[in-house]
């Protein structure tokens, strides 16, 4: 069964609504772990719109499961990651105006900058994952850049209406997943997944991790985070 990485950024987004101290993402990480989260993910954005440096520092000391830091391939973020040493750094594209991460990292177009960041992180003992679109060119560029893990962007699959568009997007993810494995990299997937659409993705052969945020935090508003995580784990295990 694929592991579940729980993205707790939205807890910090709620805190940001009052620019105060609650709810605390550090508490959220504890609840997510008690619900069965296999990893905790936070995205430290350049504009610090939700997760703050203090959160990442505290989470590094309090989270018992692996910590996945999403970040842009910027010198500032590489320096922070090398100091904090998360278990894994997922490199994502970042645009100030976007509501959430919109597309995959364009490793083809930014090969040199990205490879330099991956080199520094890897030398510092941080595993690097590339968040990429389901495109074989990006898979090969990620391999070239030194990544050992790829997270396939499942957003287009999640947004596609039922029918041929949905089947086409699923097939893209499946084929790119196969290419990642053929290149000897670890296969992860995430973005836009919820309690129903997760099952087809969870059935992908040799999938290691699913990274999910919005659906879990939305459910948690009504049921509590521990329960929302446990139910997502159940949805993933039912796919077996
Ligand atoms: N993976 C990556 C790289 C992301 O940037 C995000 C969103 O922050 C997710 C997974 C989770 O996406 P969602 O919140 O839609 O589940």
Boltz pocket constraint, residues with backbone or C-beta under 6 A from the ligand:
constraints:
  - pocket:
      binder: B
      contacts: [[A, 7], [A, 9], [A, 43], [A, 70], [A, 90], [A, 92], [A, 100], [A, 101], [A, 131], [A, 151], [A, 189], [A, 190], [A, 191], [A, 192], [A, 193], [A, 211], [A, 212], [A, 213], [A, 214], [A, 215]]
      max_distance: 6.0
